Amino acid sequence: MKSFIAVLALLAATSAAAQQTDPQVNRGRYLIKIGGCNDCHTAGYGPTGGKVPEEQWLTGDVLGFNGPWGTTYPTNLRLYFQDMTEAEWLKKGRSLSTRPPMPWFNVRAMSSGDLRAMYRYVKSLGPAGKPAPAYLPPGTNPPEPVVRFPAPPK
């Protein structure tokens, strides 16, 4: 039994070391940072000027975004990617279409290399946090905190 536990510990350490040395993980971190993903998907990121510890990144938020589409919440990306393969993410990223304010069109415009790097980075963080609140349809009064968007001009 002790040797089995030792093998598991060695595998975990090897996996962690590989993640730290994978240049795609570092590239993914960079893309997440400059792409503004943390602005919504990491609670408190904007108000603190990005001073949220990395271990808390991409765990979603309870801040709702309300508009004519209803109310959406930033997804916990670390849970979202948990059971998704890289191939599944590439397919999803190419066809992504979500409710505002998520700029899904920017994700669709990314190269396959960018999408792979982002996936590898998020997966390297491991699962954390809890799921974001569920979408609320139009006409449902969302709880605070919420950012309200006006209807687009006609």
C-alpha positions in Angstrom: 0.0 0.0 0.0 2.9 2.4 0.8 4.4 1.8 -2.6 1.1 2.6 -4.3 0.8 5.9 -2.4 4.4 6.7 -3.3 3.7 6.1 -7.0 0.6 8.3 -6.8 2.7 11.1 -5.1 5.4 10.7 -7.8 2.8 10.9 -10.6 1.2 14.0 -9.0 4.6 15.7 -8.7 5.6 14.8 -12.2 2.3 16.2 -13.5 2.7 19.5 -11.5 6.3 19.9 -12.8 5.1 19.3 -16.4 2.4 21.9 -16.0 4.9 24.4 -14.7 7.3 23.8 -17.6 4.7 23.6 -20.4 5.2 26.9 -22.4 1.6 26.6 -23.5 0.5 27.0 -19.9 2.5 30.2 -19.6 1.1 31.4 -23.0 -2.4 30.6 -21.8 -1.8 32.7 -18.6 -0.7 35.6 -20.7 -3.8 35.3 -23.0 -6.2 35.1 -20.1 -4.6 38.2 -18.6 -4.5 40.4 -21.7 -7.8 39.0 -23.0 -9.7 40.4 -20.1 -11.0 37.0 -18.9 -10.3 37.8 -15.3 -12.3 41.1 -15.6 -15.5 39.1 -15.3 -14.6 35.5 -14.4 -12.5 36.5 -11.3 -14.4 38.1 -8.5 -12.8 41.5 -7.5 -10.2 41.5 -10.2 -11.0 44.9 -11.7 -11.7 46.8 -8.5 -8.4 45.6 -7.1 -6.4 46.4 -10.2 -5.7 42.8 -10.8 -4.4 42.1 -7.3 -6.3 38.8 -6.8 -4.1 35.8 -6.1 -3.8 33.5 -9.1 -5.2 30.6 -7.2 -8.5 32.5 -7.1 -8.5 33.3 -10.8 -11.4 32.2 -13.1 -13.7 30.9 -10.4 -16.7 32.9 -11.6 -18.6 35.6 -9.8 -22.0 36.4 -8.2 -22.1 39.8 -9.9 -24.9 39.6 -12.4 -25.1 41.4 -15.8 -28.7 42.4 -16.5 -30.2 43.6 -19.7 -32.8 42.8 -22.3 -31.4 39.3 -22.5 -32.1 38.6 -18.8 -29.3 38.2 -16.2 -26.1 36.3 -16.8 -23.3 35.5 -14.4 -19.6 34.9 -15.2 -19.0 31.2 -15.4 -16.6 29.4 -13.2 -14.2 28.5 -16.0 -12.2 26.1 -13.7 -15.3 24.0 -13.2 -16.4 24.5 -16.8 -13.2 23.0 -18.2 -12.9 20.3 -15.6 -14.6 17.5 -17.6 -14.0 18.9 -21.1 -11.2 17.5 -23.3 -9.0 19.9 -25.3 -10.6 18.7 -28.5 -14.1 19.4 -27.1 -12.9 22.9 -26.1 -11.5 23.6 -29.6 -14.9 22.6 -31.1 -16.8 24.7 -28.5 -14.5 27.7 -28.9 -15.0 27.7 -32.7 -18.8 27.7 -32.3 -19.3 29.7 -29.1 -22.3 31.9 -28.9 -23.4 33.2 -25.5 -25.5 35.9 -23.9 -24.1 39.4 -23.2 -21.8 40.7 -22.0 -19.5 37.8 -22.9 -17.5 38.7 -26.0 -18.0 35.2 -27.5 -17.0 36.6 -31.0 -13.5 37.3 -29.6 -13.1 33.6 -28.6 -14.3 32.5 -32.0 -11.6 34.7 -33.6 -8.8 33.1 -31.7 -6.4 30.7 -33.3 -6.4 27.0 -32.4 -3.1 27.6 -30.7 -4.6 30.4 -28.5 -7.5 28.2 -27.6 -5.3 25.3 -26.7 -3.0 27.5 -24.6 -6.0 28.9 -22.7 -7.4 25.5 -22.1 -4.1 24.1 -20.8 -3.7 27.1 -18.5 -7.2 26.8 -17.0 -6.8 23.1 -16.6 -3.4 23.6 -14.9 -5.1 25.7 -12.2 -7.4 22.7 -11.3 -11.0 22.8 -10.2 -11.9 25.4 -7.5 -14.9 27.4 -6.3 -18.5 26.7 -6.9 -20.8 27.1 -10.0 -21.9 30.6 -10.9 -25.6 31.4 -10.2 -28.0 30.3 -12.9 -29.2 32.5 -15.8 -32.3 34.5 -15.1 -34.7 35.2 -18.0 -35.9 38.7 -18.9 -38.4 40.1 -16.5 -36.9 38.4 -13.5 -35.6 40.8 -10.9 -32.0 39.7 -10.1 -30.5 39.9 -6.6 -27.7 42.4 -6.0 -25.0 42.8 -6.9 -25.9 43.5 -10.5 -24.8 45.7 -13.4 -27.7 46.9 -15.5 -27.4 47.5 -19.2 -29.9 49.6 -21.1 -31.7 48.3 -24.1 -29.7 49.0 -27.3 -30.7 52.0 -29.3 -33.2 51.4 -32.1 
